[in-house]
Amino acid sequence: MPLLTDALVVKKLHLKNRLVVPPIVSGLAKDGVPGQAQLAWYGRLARGGAGLVIVEAAAVAQGAHILPNQLAIWSDSHIAGLARIADVIKAAGVPAVLQIVHGGARAWRTDPLEERVGASNAPIAAGRKPRPLREDEIEEIIAAFAAAARRTKAAGFDGVEIHGAHYYLISQFLSPYTNRRTDRWGGSRENRARFAVEIVRAVRRAVEADYPIFFRLHALERFEGGLSTEDAGAAAQALAQAGVDVLDASGIGQTSVGDWQGISFLNTMSVLPKDAPAGEFAVAAGLIKGGLRIPVIAVGKLGEPGRAQLVLDQGQADLVAIARQVIADPESPSKILAQRDDEIRRCRECFACLGAIRKGAVRCSVNRDIPGELHA
Ligand SMILES: Cc1cc2nc3c(=O)[nH]c(=O)nc-3n(C[C@H](O)[C@H](O)[C@H](O)COP(=O)(O)O)c2cc1C
């Protein structure tokens, strides 16, 4: 089994070790464009020791954003700003991948009455029920993902990650909970995966054969009625066949039922709760990995001492991503690789970071030296 310090090559992408900074919305963009604080933040993350930085989600269309102060990639005018993020990461000798997203029925809305579109009308955010997409709109969004991937490459990123998880639009199609369509985009497992597969095919045509495509998917949903690990495994195989080079296996860690003016909606969260065992998503990632020939990334409380290497030892993944722990201490990857775990400033799992990005810049209760604090 590989060591965390082992390199990994994916097409033209050379990772010097097995630790990954996964996408983390920093809440530092203005009108979709990165600000100075955001560039400084990515510089710090890139110097923290990980072999790869996957940059936070950028919206592929107007109205498709998932949070306020999020990056945008729906126009060629966004390329120059995004290139500055790619440059700052690559200047530290680390490859950079950009995640692209459409929020669909979970798109960010300040006015809950403003329209959202989705696979079906199942509500998954406070506000009006989503409007099911027409076929011509589905085709338009597939083209928007392809255009965003072309821009990602033009901005100098070493790869693109399609956000197919966390109940944003692509996973709304994948999951039977949110996809209640009866046309060729819904129903059977194969039909539910069609939107994701068509996006991957269109992205592949837009970026050519040698460009790495990552896809983020749910390996595990901690609620009944959604995408099962078995469903996800089948989708992953179809996605790999369509051109995905790396599968980023995330999950749904928490759910609750909300109510907006008598309309109840399912609230989902990607992060495992404090009382959940570390490695729960990684076990499911391992099950999906069994059916794949491409590398898999695992995530979910894997910054705890010894945990990241254990994921590799158990063959659950090829790469290990650490999110909140790098917010708490951006140098966590270097310290983990050098087995200096005792020097890591520990994440308290207080969820302050996730609360903060709904209002503005990311904050952290144990790391006061991050942009959200400095620019408060
Ligand atoms: C502040 C914050 C922002 C996040 N933004 C994104 C994002 O843009 N895209 C994404 O796929 N996941 C996002 N995530 C999820 C993380 O990438 C990761 O999957 C999750 O935090 C679980 O890993 P952890 O237990 O190491 O924190 C975000 C998480 C946090 C805490």
The ligand as an SDF file (V2000), in Angstrom:
LIG
                    3D

 31 33  0  0  0  0  0  0  0  0999 V2000
  -15.9500   26.2340    4.8510 C   0  0  0  0  0  0  0  0  0  0  0  0
  -16.1650   25.0690    3.9200 C   0  0  0  0  0  0  0  0  0  0  0  0
  -16.3840   25.2760    2.5510 C   0  0  0  0  0  0  0  0  0  0  0  0
  -16.5510   24.1900    1.6770 C   0  0  0  0  0  0  0  0  0  0  0  0
  -16.6730   24.4290    0.3280 N   0  0  0  0  0  0  0  0  0  0  0  0
  -16.7750   23.3710   -0.5250 C   0  0  0  0  0  0  0  0  0  0  0  0
  -16.8040   23.5600   -1.9400 C   0  0  0  0  0  0  0  0  0  0  0  0
  -16.6730   24.6650   -2.4800 O   0  0  0  0  0  0  0  0  0  0  0  0
  -16.9650   22.4540   -2.7190 N   0  0  0  0  0  0  0  0  0  0  0  0
  -17.0330   21.1890   -2.1970 C   0  0  0  0  0  0  0  0  0  0  0  0
  -17.1520   20.2190   -2.9510 O   0  0  0  0  0  0  0  0  0  0  0  0
  -16.9630   20.9920   -0.8590 N   0  0  0  0  0  0  0  0  0  0  0  0
  -16.8200   22.0230   -0.0350 C   0  0  0  0  0  0  0  0  0  0  0  0
  -16.6890   21.7990    1.3120 N   0  0  0  0  0  0  0  0  0  0  0  0
  -16.6050   20.3980    1.8160 C   0  0  0  0  0  0  0  0  0  0  0  0
  -15.1440   19.9840    2.0160 C   0  0  0  0  0  0  0  0  0  0  0  0
  -14.4350   19.9720    0.7810 O   0  0  0  0  0  0  0  0  0  0  0  0
  -15.0350   18.5920    2.6810 C   0  0  0  0  0  0  0  0  0  0  0  0
  -15.5870   17.6410    1.8300 O   0  0  0  0  0  0  0  0  0  0  0  0
  -15.7410   18.5290    4.0320 C   0  0  0  0  0  0  0  0  0  0  0  0
  -15.4330   19.6710    4.8170 O   0  0  0  0  0  0  0  0  0  0  0  0
  -15.3660   17.2720    4.8010 C   0  0  0  0  0  0  0  0  0  0  0  0
  -13.9710   17.2280    5.0620 O   0  0  0  0  0  0  0  0  0  0  0  0
  -13.3620   17.5550    6.5410 P   0  0  0  0  0  0  0  0  0  0  0  0
  -14.0290   16.6180    7.4960 O   0  0  0  0  0  0  0  0  0  0  0  0
  -11.8940   17.2980    6.3790 O   0  0  0  0  0  0  0  0  0  0  0  0
  -13.6800   18.9860    6.8470 O   0  0  0  0  0  0  0  0  0  0  0  0
  -16.5340   22.8700    2.1820 C   0  0  0  0  0  0  0  0  0  0  0  0
  -16.3260   22.6740    3.5630 C   0  0  0  0  0  0  0  0  0  0  0  0
  -16.1400   23.7310    4.4220 C   0  0  0  0  0  0  0  0  0  0  0  0
  -15.8780   23.4580    5.8720 C   0  0  0  0  0  0  0  0  0  0  0  0
  1  2  1  0
  2  3  1  0
  2 30  2  0
  3  4  2  0
  4  5  1  0
  4 28  1  0
  5  6  2  0
  6  7  1  0
  6 13  1  0
  7  8  2  0
  7  9  1  0
  9 10  1  0
 10 11  2  0
 10 12  1  0
 12 13  2  0
 13 14  1  0
 14 15  1  0
 14 28  1  0
 15 16  1  0
 16 17  1  0
 16 18  1  0
 18 19  1  0
 18 20  1  0
 20 21  1  0
 20 22  1  0
 22 23  1  0
 23 24  1  0
 24 25  2  0
 24 26  1  0
 24 27  1  0
 28 29  2  0
 29 30  1  0
 30 31  1  0
M  END
$$$$
